[in-house]
């Protein structure tokens, strides 16, 4: 396991994305840029995800690529949605798409984890001109069938929004625990405690999650799979999955591969052994090599 790295050493940057102040990190050189899109969802009370989740991948890949890591809409330090209508996965997809357009460095190599994998896939399907290639990592959101989050985390004994609840969640996601450092959890707790994130937690818990986010996402996913079956991905796709992922089982990734590969011959699948849902953190050296080789191969026409 490499030493923990703080993305702050690269200097956080800010971009106005349709009125939403958006935080991101940017380092390295080489085109097309690699854009990391983290998972989770806005209003997560137990250690919401953010750009720093890619700390074991950002510097190594910046040696040969320009790399960008974004805080998604309503997560990390990026502004919350102004309207309830944007408190949805469709709102998160729209924000990420607008971020890529505002950054103005496309086409991009997208790397999305979990719900971020769905976002990367949705952008690639709807806006292939923005995308050079797409990597989807351990994503129950993008995979056929249902994930197992509710089963894995239903026994969390700790109050939501606490450091103990966050540790329980990340250990539940994982096969090994070395990547769950005290600094990482403390950083997440600091973000969770921000007034704007406490506000987002309250908004989602006040029926937005049940009345808007989840019902809308069910419909969005149906259209996502319909588009994979009809039009297919028009860009190369790599799937990376942790063999021991307890919430997005390996079979889900294999089923997604089968669906994509029917219409996109340049579809690859890589399994990381002894890795759970955060496979890119549990097996960072192998992950970084696989991702870099994939994007390099696409650039060379492989």
C-alpha positions, 0 to 999 in steps of 0.5 A: 500500500503506498503512503497516503497522499493529500491532494491538497499538495496539488492545490484545489481549484474552482470552476463556476459550472452553471452557477455551481461553485465546483471544486476540483484538482488538476495535475500532470500533462498529456492528452486526453485528460483522465477525469476521476468521478467519485461515487456516493450521493449527495446527502450521505450522512455516513462519510460521503465520497469526494475527490480525495478518494482517488489519493492513491491513484492521482499522483501515479497517473499524473506522471504520464497523464493529465489527471483531474478529480472533481467533487460532484454536485452537492458532495465534497466542497462543491455547492449544493443544488439550488433547486430540488429538481437537481437533487437527482442522479440526472442532476449529478450527470448534468453537472458533471457534463457541464463541468467537462464542457466548462473545463474545455479540454475534451475529449476525456478519458473518464474513470467513474466509481460506483454511482460515479461509474453510472455518471461516466457511462451516462455521459459516454452514452449521451455525449460521446463527443466529450469522451475518448474512453470510459472506465467503470469501477465497481458500480452497482448503479451501472450494473444490471440487477440490484446492489446489496448496500441495504443488506450490508449496512442495515446493522450499522449500530452508530448514529448517522453522521458520526466518525464511527458510522463512517468507519463501519460503512467503509469497512463494510465495503472492503475486503482489506482495511489498510486503505481506511486510514484515520486521516482519510476518515477524519477528512471525510468527517470534516466534510460531513460536518460542513454546514452545506453538507448538513443542510444537504443531509436534512434536505434528502432526509426530509423526503427528497431521497424517497420522493424524488432521488430514488424514483427518478433514478429507477427510471433513469437506470431503465433508460440507461440499460435500454440505450446500452441495448439499442445504441450501445457505447460508441467509445471503448469501455473498461470495467474494473471490479473487486472480486470480493465486492460485497455491495456490487457483486462480481456477477453484476459486473460480468452481466454489465460486460455482456450487455456492453460487449454486444454492441462495443467490441472494444470492451474489457474486464479486469478483476482485482483479487482481494479487493472490495468496493473500493478496489482502486484503493485496496489494490492501487498499484495494479489498478493504476497500471491497468487504467494507464495501459487501457488509456494508452492502448486506446490512444494507440488504436488497440 
